[in-house]
Amino acid sequence: MATSLDNKVFRIGVNVDADSVFNKDPKQPNMYEVEGMKGQANHQMMIDSYVKLINDHPLLSYLEDPFAEADFAGMRKLKEALKEKAPQVEVGLKNIFKSSDLQIVKELTKFEELTEEDLEAERNK
């Protein structure tokens, strides 16, 4: 069965490098200072902007470093959103492999129980 990717001449990838706009202030954890957005962006705002970018540009099929290297929760939420809304898009994690510390990889790939907020969001889908 042919997919829409079979008809594309080429595919586009974007190196987001979100680590460079990650707010490391412990008073406002997991927030991003993205140019053009009013205030700071949280996980969901970042995910929504990536999904919009993907929908607006159908040749986009790769995102590299869409969240900061320490933002494991954001990366997990993005992967879930893309699985549902844009399964053709691959996500690269160059930032987590720049050192030989396997603890970072373990933290990113471990399973955690969903929070009440996550469970409520799942119920409302």
Helices and strands as residue ranges (DSSP letters): G 4-7, E 12-15, G 18-21, E 22-23, E 31-32, H 43-56, E 60-64, H 72-85, E 90-92, G 94-97, H 102-109, H 116-123
